[in-house]
Structures are given as structure tokens and as C-alpha cells.
């Protein structure tokens, strides 16, 4: 791998790490491109080429992963979880959750029974693929 490719990968990882850290805050392509020190168009194109999905989809999936954990491990309402993980409306949250997980947040909560299973297995088994 040449030096330019390494630098590009570092920049994309910097932006992805920021999404992982502050996933609940409003993040858009201009802000992420600034973190990566590249133009918006270059960021979107390169992020997708590097990680196999758009920045927006990665951020949605990250938020849904956190919501899945909260649905399994807490008794908080779906609406509270929706806002905590960074979605602006319960409708968008439910639609996105269903697109990624394949069922509604309420159905997921009812079906998610992970008692007695090590956390690493639960995380691997319940991680959304899409």
C-alpha cells in the first residue's frame, strides 16, 4: 500500500471513529468531511469505497446497534431510546430500525431474550448486517 492510500485510510478512519464516538449528535457529510480534511464529494465517495456503505448508512446502523442494546437491556420507552441514539422522530427511527433489523423496535424487544449468554455472543448474533 502506498503512502497516499495509507493517508486516505487514516482520514476515513478518523471520520468513522468520530461517528462511533458521537453517533447521537447531529452529523452530516460536511462536518465529517471537515474531520477527514477532504472535500464533501471526495469524502462520500472514498468512505463508501473504503467501508462498503455510505456515511449516512453507517451512522444509521451505528445508532440502531446502540438502540438494540438499550431495547434489550433497559425498560426505557422506544421513544426515549429513539431520541437518545440521535434520531429526530420516532417514525424515522422505527422505519430505519425495521429496514436494518427486519422487525419493529417493540417486536425486537419482545423477542430479544439473551439471559445466560455471554455478551460477546449476544453482540455478534444481534449485530445488524445491513
For each residue, the residues with C-beta under 8 A, 3 or more apart:
1: 5 6 9
2: 5 6
3: 6 7
4: 7 8
5: 1 2 8 9
6: 1 2 3 9 10
7: 3 4 10 11
8: 4 5 11 12 46 50
9: 1 5 6 12 13 50
10: 6 7 13 14
11: 7 8 14 15 36 37 38 46
12: 8 9 15 16 36 46 47 50 51
13: 9 10 16 17
14: 10 11 17 18 35 36
15: 11 12 18 19 32 33 35 36 43 47 55
16: 12 13 19 20 47 51 58
17: 13 14 20 21
18: 14 15 21 22 27 32 35
19: 15 16 22 23 27 32 55 58 59 62
20: 16 17 23 62
21: 17 18
22: 18 19 25 27
23: 19 20 27 59 62 63 66 85 86
24: 63 66 84 85 86
25: 22 86
26: 86
27: 18 19 22 23 31 32 59
28: 31 32
29: 32 33 40 43 44 55 56
30: 33 34 40
31: 27 28 34 35
32: 15 18 19 27 28 29 35 36 43 47 55
33: 15 29 30 36 38 39 40 42 43 44
34: 30 31 37
35: 14 15 18 31 32
36: 11 12 14 15 32 33 43
37: 11 34
38: 11 33 42 43 46
39: 33 42 43
40: 29 30 33 43 44
41: 44 45
42: 33 38 39 45 46
43: 15 29 32 33 36 38 39 40 46 47 55
44: 29 33 40 41 47 48 54 55
45: 41 42 48 49
46: 8 11 12 38 42 43 49 50
47: 12 15 16 32 43 44 50 51 54 55 58
48: 44 45 51 52 53 54 55
49: 45 46
50: 8 9 12 46 47
51: 12 16 47 48 58
52: 48
53: 48 57 58 61
54: 44 47 48 57 58
55: 15 19 29 32 43 44 47 48 58 59
56: 29 59 60
57: 53 54 60 61
58: 16 19 47 51 53 54 55 61 62
59: 19 23 27 55 56 62 63 86
60: 56 57 63 64 96 100
61: 53 57 58 64 65 100 128 130
62: 19 20 23 58 59 65 66
63: 23 24 59 60 66 67 85 86 87 96
64: 60 61 67 68 85 96 97 100 101 128
65: 61 62 68 69 127 128
66: 23 24 62 63 69 70 85
67: 63 64 70 71 81 82 85 93 97 105
68: 64 65 71 72 101 108 112 126 128
69: 65 66 72 73
70: 66 67 73 74 76 81 84 85
71: 67 68 74 78 81 105 108 109 112
72: 68 69 109 112 114 122 126
73: 69 70
74: 70 71 81
75:
76: 70 80 81 84
77: 80 81
78: 71 81 82 90 93 94 105 106 109
79: 82 83 90
80: 76 77 83 84
81: 67 70 71 74 76 77 78 84 85 93 105
82: 67 78 79 85 87 89 90 93 94 105
83: 79 80 86 87 88
84: 24 70 76 80 81
85: 23 24 63 64 66 67 70 81 82 93
86: 23 24 25 26 59 63 83
87: 63 82 83 90 92 93 96
88: 83 92
89: 82 92 93
90: 78 79 82 87 93 94
91: 94 95
92: 87 88 89 95 96
93: 67 78 81 82 85 87 89 90 96 97 105
94: 78 82 90 91 97 98 104 105
95: 91 92 98 99
96: 60 63 64 87 92 93 99 100
97: 64 67 93 94 100 101 104 105 108
98: 94 95 101 102 103 104
99: 95 96 130
100: 60 61 64 96 97 128 130
101: 64 68 97 98 108 128
102: 98
103: 98 107 108 111
104: 94 97 98 107 108
105: 67 71 78 81 82 93 94 97 108 109
106: 78 109 110
107: 103 104 110 111
108: 68 71 97 101 103 104 105 111 112
109: 71 72 78 105 106 112
110: 106 107
111: 103 107 108
112: 68 71 72 108 109 126
113:
114: 72 117 122 126
115:
116:
117: 114 121 122
118: 121 122
119: 122 123
120: 123 124
121: 117 118 124 125
122: 72 114 117 118 119 125 126
123: 119 120 126 127
124: 120 121 127
125: 121 122
126: 68 72 112 114 122 123
127: 65 123 124
128: 61 64 65 68 100 101
129:
130: 61 99 100
